[in-house]
Amino acid sequence: MEQIPLPSPIHYELILQLLERQTMSAVSQNPELRHQVNQLIITLRKAAAQQKHLEEICQFSSKEVDHRWSINHQNSQKVVVPD
């Protein structure tokens, strides 16, 4: 069965935690930067929710999701290269 490669959900969580805990503190005195960081947080939350929705659609369609940790993911199937 073909797997659908998607980022591991932890990637969203790590970025959100960094933005909420560290970046937001660093820009707390600048309203414009604080607004931009807040917009970025909102966008990432929407992306995470949209991915979750996509995963539900895949599950309903009997497609398996492959959560990946990097773009350098090695396929478990062996590739045969002709001589």
LOVO-913978 format. One record per residue: x, y, z negated of N, C-alpha, C, O in turn; residue number from 1. Coordinates in Angstrom, 3 decimals. Each point is the difference from the previous one (the first is absolute). Layout:
BEGIN
R   n.east  n.north     n.up  ca.east ca.north    ca.up   c.east  c.north     c.up   o.east  o.north     o.up num
R        X        Y        Z        X        Y        Z        X        Y        Z        X        Y        Z NUM
...
END
This chain:
BEGIN
R   n.east  n.north     n.up  ca.east ca.north    ca.up   c.east  c.north     c.up   o.east  o.north     o.up num
R    0.840   -1.182    0.000   -0.840    1.182    0.000    0.886    1.247    0.000    0.980    0.085   -0.739   1
R   -1.339    0.856    1.564    0.765    1.241    0.092   -0.196    0.841   -1.261   -1.117    0.189   -0.480   2
R    2.228    0.304   -0.035   -0.053    0.854   -1.182    0.090    1.462    0.419    0.685    0.344    0.963   3
R   -1.379    0.498   -1.691    0.016    1.432    0.258    0.995    0.639   -0.968   -0.239   -0.006   -1.208   4
R    1.355    0.561    1.709    0.988    0.612   -0.896   -0.475    1.366   -0.504   -0.365    0.877    0.783   5
R    0.379   -0.721   -2.101   -0.361    1.269   -0.641    0.982    0.279   -1.133    0.584   -0.929   -0.556   6
R   -0.399    2.204    0.212    0.892    0.305   -1.123   -0.552   -0.581   -1.300   -1.213   -0.055   -0.202   7
R    2.099   -0.367   -0.654   -0.418   -0.455   -1.318   -0.631    1.175   -0.742    0.541    1.104    0.042   8
R   -1.670   -1.311   -0.719   -0.660    1.101   -0.714    0.895    0.696   -1.028   -0.235    1.161   -0.337   9
R    1.239   -1.847   -0.155    0.882    0.608   -0.994    0.719    1.213    0.576    0.376    0.903   -0.747  10
R   -0.177   -0.867    2.067    0.665    1.154    0.612   -0.801    1.279   -0.251    0.574    1.040   -0.323  11
R   -1.887   -1.117    0.470   -0.844    1.165   -0.271    0.112    0.402   -1.467    0.142    1.180   -0.321  12
R   -0.206   -2.166   -0.562    0.038    0.291   -1.433    1.303    0.665   -0.414   -0.009    0.952   -0.781  13
R    1.119   -1.441    1.293    1.293    0.589   -0.359    0.102    1.453    0.459    0.456    0.859   -0.754  14
R   -0.875   -0.587    1.975    0.055    1.365    0.519   -0.943    0.904   -0.786    0.360    1.126   -0.343  15
R   -1.560   -1.613    0.058   -0.951    0.801   -0.769    0.528    0.315   -1.395   -0.139    1.126   -0.477  16
R    0.741   -2.112   -0.178    0.555    0.244   -1.333    1.115    1.037    0.048    0.071    0.872   -0.866  17
R    0.790   -0.957    1.857    1.073    0.987    0.145   -0.579    1.401    0.187    0.430    0.949   -0.656  18
R   -1.401   -0.827    1.550   -0.601    1.308    0.259   -0.723    0.552   -1.226    0.129    1.182   -0.319  19
R   -0.884   -2.029   -0.362   -0.786    0.452   -1.150    0.859    0.300   -1.224   -0.270    0.961   -0.721  20
R    1.274   -1.750    0.483    0.800    0.154   -1.221    1.185    0.943    0.153    0.299    0.772   -0.911  21
R    0.369   -0.825    2.041    1.235    0.761    0.141   -0.158    1.212    0.916    0.355    1.119   -0.370  22
R   -0.887   -1.349    1.560   -0.115    1.112    0.944   -0.953    1.071   -0.529    0.311    1.189    0.058  23
R   -1.460   -1.603   -0.568   -0.978    0.966   -0.503    0.584    0.824   -1.151   -0.263    1.198   -0.099  24
R    1.041   -1.827   -0.760    0.653    0.731   -1.095    1.004    1.007    0.546    0.112    1.114   -0.511  25
R    0.610   -1.507    1.544    1.033    0.869    0.564   -0.587    1.229    0.693    0.665    1.031    0.087  26
R   -1.895   -1.125    0.406   -0.611    1.126    0.715   -1.109    0.676   -0.805   -0.775    0.785    0.546  27
R    0.701   -1.082   -1.818   -1.112    0.495   -0.824   -0.100    1.525   -0.050   -1.087    0.534   -0.217  28
R    2.179    0.161    0.412   -0.007    1.465   -0.069   -0.302    0.666    1.344   -0.129    1.222    0.073  29
R    0.018   -2.019    0.984   -0.236    0.556    1.334   -1.349   -0.504    0.523   -0.102   -1.151    0.427  30
R   -0.933    1.996   -0.455   -1.345   -0.442    0.403   -0.075   -0.557    1.429   -0.719   -0.969    0.244  31
R    1.446    1.564    0.692   -0.050   -0.480    1.387    0.611   -1.396    0.122   -0.569   -0.878    0.648  32
R    1.728    0.680   -1.272    0.621   -1.331    0.034   -0.853   -1.021   -0.747   -0.138   -1.141    0.441  33
R   -0.429    1.551   -1.564   -0.866   -0.899   -0.773   -1.194   -0.435    0.855   -0.400   -1.164   -0.024  34
R   -0.161    2.108    0.774   -1.121   -0.313    0.890    0.430   -1.001    1.082   -0.725   -0.951    0.289  35
R    1.892    1.166    0.300    0.491   -0.897    1.051    0.241   -1.408   -0.539   -0.339   -0.986    0.655  36
R    0.922    0.892   -1.843    0.235   -1.314   -0.611   -1.337   -0.666   -0.306   -0.159   -1.202    0.208  37
R   -0.794    1.974   -0.699   -1.321   -0.548   -0.291   -0.664   -0.526    1.272   -0.633   -1.055   -0.025  38
R    0.771    1.777    1.130   -0.553   -0.462    1.273    0.666   -1.297    0.458   -0.658   -0.892    0.537  39
R    1.955    0.801   -0.753    0.729   -1.218    0.348   -0.492   -1.181   -0.835   -0.172   -1.102    0.522  40
R   -0.053    1.327   -1.805   -0.524   -1.048   -0.884   -1.373   -0.458    0.486   -0.276   -1.198    0.057  41
R   -0.575    2.147    0.288   -1.337   -0.335    0.505    0.104   -0.830    1.280   -0.710   -0.994    0.158  42
R    1.583    1.397    0.741    0.184   -0.721    1.264    0.478   -1.427   -0.238   -0.484   -0.934    0.639  43
R    1.430    0.763   -1.553    0.504   -1.347   -0.294   -1.075   -0.872   -0.641   -0.089   -1.192    0.296  44
R   -0.718    1.769   -1.160   -1.106   -0.762   -0.604   -0.997   -0.442    1.077   -0.507   -1.121   -0.038  45
R    0.235    2.005    0.989   -0.896   -0.355    1.107    0.609   -1.114    0.848   -0.700   -0.924    0.413  46
R    1.999    1.013   -0.155    0.676   -1.033    0.795   -0.060   -1.349   -0.709   -0.248   -1.026    0.633  47
R    0.472    1.027   -1.943   -0.058   -1.252   -0.768   -1.412   -0.580    0.041   -0.170   -1.210    0.153  48
R   -0.839    2.065   -0.290   -1.390   -0.460    0.051   -0.352   -0.522    1.393   -0.712   -0.995    0.135  49
R    1.209    1.664    0.884   -0.271   -0.442    1.373    0.667   -1.345    0.276   -0.579   -0.853    0.673  50
R    1.798    0.658   -1.193    0.660   -1.292    0.184   -0.783   -1.097   -0.712   -0.164   -1.093    0.542  51
R   -0.319    1.374   -1.748   -0.794   -0.989   -0.739   -1.248   -0.375    0.801   -0.372   -1.172    0.064  52
R   -0.265    2.160    0.541   -1.174   -0.254    0.834    0.376   -0.873    1.205   -0.732   -0.926    0.351  53
R    1.860    1.222    0.271    0.489   -0.801    1.123    0.250   -1.443   -0.430   -0.323   -0.935    0.733  54
R    0.897    0.756   -1.921    0.249   -1.350   -0.509   -1.307   -0.757   -0.202   -0.071   -1.200    0.266  55
R   -0.966    1.896   -0.738   -1.309   -0.630   -0.179   -0.588   -0.420    1.345   -0.600   -1.069    0.112  56
R    0.770    1.906    0.901   -0.476   -0.339    1.346    0.755   -1.218    0.529   -0.598   -0.898    0.592  57
R    1.910    0.870   -0.808    0.804   -1.150    0.434   -0.478   -1.274   -0.683   -0.144   -1.042    0.640  58
R   -0.099    1.134   -1.936   -0.458   -1.171   -0.746   -1.350   -0.478    0.545   -0.205   -1.201    0.175  59
R   -0.702    2.121    0.091   -1.309   -0.333    0.553    0.134   -0.635    1.380   -0.801   -0.857    0.374  60
R    1.818    1.279    0.384    0.234   -0.510    1.355    0.918   -1.216    0.023    0.422   -0.443    1.068  61
R   -0.116   -0.093   -2.238    0.885   -1.165   -0.141    1.403    0.264    0.528    0.653   -0.907    0.517  62
R   -0.196    2.128   -0.643    1.383    0.356    0.339    0.774    0.096   -1.306   -0.470    0.579   -0.980  63
R    1.653   -1.150    0.985    0.828    0.030   -1.197    0.880    1.248    0.005    0.578    0.360    1.026  64
R   -0.485    0.293   -2.179    0.833    1.195   -0.145    1.356   -0.415   -0.553    0.090   -0.781   -0.948  65
R    0.955    1.316    1.554    1.371   -0.252   -0.452    0.544    1.303   -0.579    0.422    0.886    0.743  66
R   -0.436   -0.773   -2.087    0.531    1.206   -0.643    1.515   -0.019    0.105    0.657   -0.936   -0.455  67
R   -0.117    1.975    1.055    1.445    0.062    0.242    0.647    1.044   -0.890   -0.596    1.017   -0.352  68
R    1.839   -1.309    0.005    0.779    0.884   -0.862    0.940    0.883    0.794    0.488    1.003   -0.521  69
R   -0.224   -1.353    1.770    0.888    0.815    0.828   -0.317   -0.258    1.467   -0.742   -0.921    0.339  70
R    1.318    1.754    0.521   -0.195   -0.213    1.435    0.959   -1.055    0.528   -0.109   -0.417    1.153  71
R    1.036   -0.014   -1.976    0.978   -1.017    0.386   -0.476   -1.396   -0.361    0.811   -0.897   -0.230  72
R   -2.116    0.712    0.178   -0.596   -1.282   -0.371    0.427   -1.087    0.983   -0.079    0.183    1.215  73
R    0.521   -1.292   -1.742    0.388   -1.137    0.836   -1.197   -0.925    0.156   -0.591   -0.436   -0.988  74
R    0.243    0.145    2.215   -1.083   -0.934    0.269    0.454   -1.394   -0.410    1.128   -0.404    0.283  75
R   -2.010   -0.322   -0.946    0.372   -1.333   -0.479    0.106   -1.022    1.128    0.578   -1.070   -0.189  76
R   -1.131    1.389    1.361    0.111   -0.916    1.126    1.363    0.173    0.650    0.483    1.119    0.177  77
R    0.122   -2.234    0.172    1.323    0.038    0.617   -0.129    0.416    1.462   -0.849   -0.513    0.729  78
R    1.679    1.425   -0.320    0.012    0.462    1.385    1.049   -0.802    0.754    1.153   -0.083   -0.424  79
R   -1.557   -0.505    1.540    0.919   -0.783    0.812    0.526    0.898    1.110   -0.769    0.578    0.768  80
R    2.085   -0.473   -0.697    0.643    0.829    1.021    0.639   -0.921    1.021    0.800   -0.862   -0.365  81
R   -1.141    1.027    1.658    0.597   -0.871    1.016    1.495    0.269    0.139    0.469    1.118   -0.212  82
R    0.264   -2.162    0.572    1.461    0.122    0.175    0.360    0.747    1.251    1.182    0.187    0.290  83
END
